[in-house]
Amino acid sequence: MSIAVEVDYERCQGHGKCMLECPEVFDEDEQGYPVVMLAAIPDELVPAVRACVDDCPERAISTH
């Protein structure tokens, strides 16, 4: 079962931890903010995405 990931851009400060931790899912836009590249996160990447959720200093990343 796959999950979806979302970034709250009102909270995100562009620290880039998610892009470093899981580049398969997060890319960078022109201003240095993360862009989610996959609509559905495959099972093998779920642990890395959950780690990004836990490690985000602004708590700007969520899954559903």
DSSP file (Angstrom, degrees, kcal/mol; ACC not computed):
  #  RESIDUE AA STRUCTURE BP1 BP2  ACC     N-H-->O    O-->H-N    N-H-->O    O-->H-N    TCO  KAPPA ALPHA  PHI   PSI    X-CA   Y-CA   Z-CA
    1    1 A M              0   0    0      0, 0.0     2,-0.2     0, 0.0    40,-0.0   0.000 360.0 360.0 360.0 126.7    0.0    0.0    0.0
    2    2 A S        -     0   0    0     40,-0.0     2,-0.3    44,-0.0    41,-0.0  -0.504 360.0-148.0 -92.7 163.2    1.5    3.3   -1.0
    3    3 A I  B     -A   41   0A   0     38,-1.2    38,-4.1    -2,-0.2     2,-0.3  -0.786  10.2-126.7-122.0 167.7    1.1    6.7    0.8
    4    4 A A        -     0   0    0     -2,-0.3    60,-2.2    36,-0.2     2,-0.4  -0.877  19.4-151.2-112.7 150.9    1.0   10.3   -0.4
    5    5 A V  E     -B   63   0B   0     33,-0.4     2,-0.3    -2,-0.3    58,-0.2  -0.939  10.2-170.6-124.7 146.5    3.2   13.0    1.0
    6    6 A E  E     -B   62   0B   0     56,-2.9    56,-2.6    -2,-0.4     2,-0.5  -0.988  13.2-146.6-138.3 144.3    2.5   16.7    1.2
    7    7 A V  E     -B   61   0B   0     -2,-0.3     2,-1.0    54,-0.2    54,-0.2  -0.953  13.0-142.3-112.1 128.2    4.6   19.8    2.1
    8    8 A D    >>  -     0   0    0     52,-3.4     4,-2.3    -2,-0.5     3,-1.2  -0.794  14.2-167.0 -87.7 103.3    2.9   22.7    3.9
    9    9 A Y  T 34 S+     0   0    0     -2,-1.0    -1,-0.2     1,-0.3    51,-0.0   0.619  82.7  63.7 -73.2 -12.1    4.7   25.7    2.2
   10   10 A E  T 34 S+     0   0    0      1,-0.1    -1,-0.3    50,-0.1    -2,-0.0   0.753 114.4  33.3 -77.8 -24.4    3.4   28.1    4.9
   11   11 A R  T <4 S+     0   0    0     -3,-1.2    -2,-0.2    49,-0.1    -1,-0.1   0.774  96.2 100.3 -96.3 -33.6    5.5   26.2    7.5
   12   12 A C     <  -     0   0    0     -4,-2.3    21,-0.0    48,-0.2    -5,-0.0  -0.268  44.0-175.5 -61.7 135.1    8.5   25.1    5.3
   13   13 A Q        -     0   0    0     20,-0.0    -1,-0.1     0, 0.0    -4,-0.1   0.303  47.8-110.2-111.7   4.7   11.6   27.2    5.7
   14   14 A G        +     0   0    0      1,-0.1    -2,-0.1    20,-0.0    -5,-0.0   0.819  61.6 152.9  74.4  31.9   13.6   25.4    3.0
   15   15 A H        -     0   0    0      1,-0.1    18,-0.1     4,-0.0    -1,-0.1   0.834  45.3-141.8 -62.8 -31.9   16.1   23.6    5.3
   16   16 A G     >  +     0   0    0     16,-0.0     4,-1.8     3,-0.0     5,-0.2   0.497  60.4 128.7  86.7   3.8   16.5   20.9    2.6
   17   17 A K  H  > S+     0   0    0      1,-0.2     4,-2.6     2,-0.2     5,-0.2   0.898  74.4  51.5 -59.2 -40.4   16.8   18.0    5.0
   18   18 A C  H  > S+     0   0    0      1,-0.2     4,-2.4     2,-0.2     8,-0.3   0.885 107.8  51.8 -64.9 -38.2   14.0   16.1    3.1
   19   19 A M  H  4 S+     0   0    0      1,-0.2    -1,-0.2     2,-0.2    -2,-0.2   0.854 114.3  43.3 -68.0 -34.2   15.8   16.6   -0.2
   20   20 A L  H  < S+     0   0    0     -4,-1.8    -2,-0.2     2,-0.1    -1,-0.2   0.874 117.3  45.5 -75.4 -38.7   19.0   15.2    1.2
   21   21 A E  H  < S+     0   0    0     -4,-2.6    -2,-0.2     1,-0.2    -3,-0.2   0.823 131.1  15.8 -77.3 -32.0   17.4   12.3    3.0
   22   22 A C    >X  +     0   0    0     -4,-2.4     4,-2.4    -5,-0.2     3,-1.8  -0.497  61.9 163.0-144.1  70.2   15.1   11.1    0.3
   23   23 A P  T 34 S+     0   0    0      0, 0.0    -1,-0.1     0, 0.0    -4,-0.1   0.657  74.0  70.9 -67.0 -13.8   16.1   12.6   -3.2
   24   24 A E  T 34 S+     0   0    0      1,-0.1     3,-0.1    -3,-0.1    -5,-0.1   0.747 115.5  23.2 -69.5 -22.5   13.9    9.9   -4.9
   25   25 A V  T <4 S+     0   0    0     -3,-1.8    12,-3.2     1,-0.2     2,-0.5   0.766 119.6  55.7-111.0 -40.3   10.8   11.7   -3.6
   26   26 A F  E  <  +C   36   0C   0     -4,-2.4     2,-0.2    -8,-0.3    10,-0.2  -0.859  55.2 172.9-109.1 129.2   11.9   15.4   -2.9
   27   27 A D  E     -C   35   0C   0      8,-2.7     8,-2.7    -2,-0.5     2,-0.4  -0.649  31.8-106.9-117.0 179.6   13.4   17.7   -5.5
   28   28 A E  E     -C   34   0C   0      6,-0.2     2,-0.1    -2,-0.2    -2,-0.0  -0.907  21.7-147.0-115.7 135.6   14.2   21.4   -5.2
   29   29 A D    >   -     0   0    0      4,-2.9     3,-1.6    -2,-0.4     6,-0.1  -0.263  43.9 -84.5 -87.0-175.6   12.4   24.3   -6.8
   30   30 A E  T 3  S+     0   0    0      1,-0.3    -1,-0.1     2,-0.1    -2,-0.0   0.749 129.7  48.8 -63.3 -25.8   14.0   27.6   -8.0
   31   31 A Q  T 3  S-     0   0    0      2,-0.1    -1,-0.3     0, 0.0    -3,-0.0   0.407 122.0-102.0 -95.4   1.2   13.7   29.1   -4.5
   32   32 A G  S <  S+     0   0    0     -3,-1.6    -2,-0.1     1,-0.3   -16,-0.0   0.597  78.0 133.0  90.7  12.0   15.2   26.1   -2.7
   33   33 A Y        -     0   0    0      1,-0.1    -4,-2.9   -18,-0.1    -1,-0.3  -0.673  61.1 -97.8 -95.6 152.5   11.9   24.6   -1.4
   34   34 A P  E     -C   28   0C   0      0, 0.0     2,-0.4     0, 0.0    -6,-0.2  -0.365  29.7-161.5 -72.2 146.2   11.1   21.0   -1.7
   35   35 A V  E     -C   27   0C   0     -8,-2.7    -8,-2.7    -2,-0.1     2,-0.6  -0.997  19.4-130.4-123.6 128.9    8.9   19.6   -4.5
   36   36 A V  E     -C   26   0C   0     -2,-0.4   -10,-0.2   -10,-0.2   -11,-0.1  -0.703  20.9-171.6 -80.5 122.1    7.2   16.2   -4.2
   37   37 A M        +     0   0    0    -12,-3.2     2,-0.4    -2,-0.6    -1,-0.1   0.618  63.1  61.1 -92.5 -13.8    8.0   14.3   -7.3
   38   38 A L        -     0   0    0    -13,-0.4   -33,-0.4     1,-0.1     3,-0.1  -0.956  59.2-157.5-121.1 130.4    5.8   11.3   -6.8
   39   39 A A  S    S+     0   0    0     -2,-0.4     2,-0.4     1,-0.2   -34,-0.2   0.869  92.1  28.6 -68.9 -36.5    2.0   11.3   -6.4
   40   40 A A  S    S-     0   0    0    -36,-0.1   -36,-0.2   -38,-0.0    -1,-0.2  -0.994  83.0-135.0-127.5 130.0    2.1    8.0   -4.6
   41   41 A I  B     -A    3   0A   0    -38,-4.1   -38,-1.2    -2,-0.4     5,-0.1  -0.728  24.9-126.7 -86.4 121.7    5.1    6.8   -2.5
   42   42 A P    >>  -     0   0    0      0, 0.0     3,-2.0     0, 0.0     4,-0.8  -0.296  25.3-107.3 -67.4 154.4    6.1    3.2   -3.2
   43   43 A D  G >4 S+     0   0    0      1,-0.3     3,-0.9     2,-0.2    -2,-0.0   0.824 116.1  59.4 -51.3 -39.8    6.4    0.9   -0.3
   44   44 A E  G 34 S+     0   0    0      1,-0.2    -1,-0.3     2,-0.1     4,-0.2   0.719 109.0  44.8 -68.2 -18.8   10.2    0.7   -0.4
   45   45 A L  G <> S+     0   0    0     -3,-2.0     4,-2.3     1,-0.1    -1,-0.2   0.513  87.0  91.7 -99.4  -6.9   10.5    4.5    0.1
   46   46 A V  H <X S+     0   0    0     -3,-0.9     4,-2.8    -4,-0.8     5,-0.2   0.908  83.8  52.3 -57.7 -46.1    7.9    4.8    2.9
   47   47 A P  H  > S+     0   0    0      0, 0.0     4,-1.9     0, 0.0    -1,-0.2   0.909 111.1  47.7 -58.8 -39.6   10.5    4.4    5.7
   48   48 A A  H  > S+     0   0    0     -4,-0.2     4,-1.8     2,-0.2    -2,-0.2   0.896 112.6  48.6 -66.8 -39.9   12.6    7.2    4.2
   49   49 A V  H  X S+     0   0    0     -4,-2.3     4,-2.3     2,-0.2    -1,-0.2   0.911 110.0  51.6 -67.0 -41.7    9.6    9.5    3.8
   50   50 A R  H  X S+     0   0    0     -4,-2.8     4,-2.3     1,-0.2    -1,-0.2   0.874 108.0  53.0 -62.7 -35.7    8.4    8.8    7.4
   51   51 A A  H  X S+     0   0    0     -4,-1.9     4,-2.3    -5,-0.2    -1,-0.2   0.886 107.3  51.8 -64.7 -38.3   12.0    9.7    8.5
   52   52 A C  H  X S+     0   0    0     -4,-1.8     4,-1.3     2,-0.2    -2,-0.2   0.906 108.3  51.2 -63.6 -41.9   11.6   13.0    6.6
   53   53 A V  H  < S+     0   0    0     -4,-2.3     3,-0.4     1,-0.2     8,-0.2   0.941 114.2  43.9 -58.8 -47.8    8.3   13.7    8.4
   54   54 A D  H  < S+     0   0    0     -4,-2.3    -2,-0.2     1,-0.2    -1,-0.2   0.833 116.6  46.3 -67.6 -33.4   10.0   13.0   11.8
   55   55 A D  H  < S+     0   0    0     -4,-2.3    -1,-0.2    -5,-0.2    -2,-0.2   0.560  78.7 115.7 -89.4  -9.7   13.1   15.0   11.0
   56   56 A C    ><  -     0   0    0     -4,-1.3     3,-1.0    -3,-0.4     5,-0.1  -0.469  56.0-152.5 -66.3 119.3   11.5   18.1    9.5
   57   57 A P  T 3  S+     0   0    0      0, 0.0    -1,-0.2     0, 0.0   -45,-0.0   0.769  95.9  41.4 -64.6 -25.3   12.4   21.0   11.8
   58   58 A E  T 3  S-     0   0    0     -3,-0.0    -2,-0.1     0, 0.0    -3,-0.0   0.441 104.5-125.6-100.2  -1.9    9.2   22.9   10.9
   59   59 A R    <   +     0   0    0     -3,-1.0   -47,-0.1    -6,-0.1    -6,-0.1   0.909  65.0 140.4  55.1  43.5    6.9   19.9   10.9
   60   60 A A        +     0   0    0    -49,-0.1   -52,-3.4   -53,-0.1     2,-0.4   0.486  42.6  79.6 -95.3  -5.5    5.9   20.9    7.3
   61   61 A I  E     +B    7   0B   0     -8,-0.2     2,-0.3   -54,-0.2   -54,-0.2  -0.883  54.3 170.3-109.7 134.3    5.8   17.4    5.8
   62   62 A S  E     -B    6   0B   0    -56,-2.6   -56,-2.9    -2,-0.4     2,-0.3  -0.952  18.0-147.4-137.2 159.2    2.8   15.1    6.3
   63   63 A T  E      B    5   0B   0     -2,-0.3   -58,-0.2   -58,-0.2   -60,-0.0  -0.882 360.0 360.0-122.5 156.8    1.6   11.8    4.8
   64   64 A H              0   0    0    -60,-2.2   -59,-0.2    -2,-0.3    -1,-0.1   0.260 360.0 360.0-157.3 360.0   -1.8   10.4    4.1
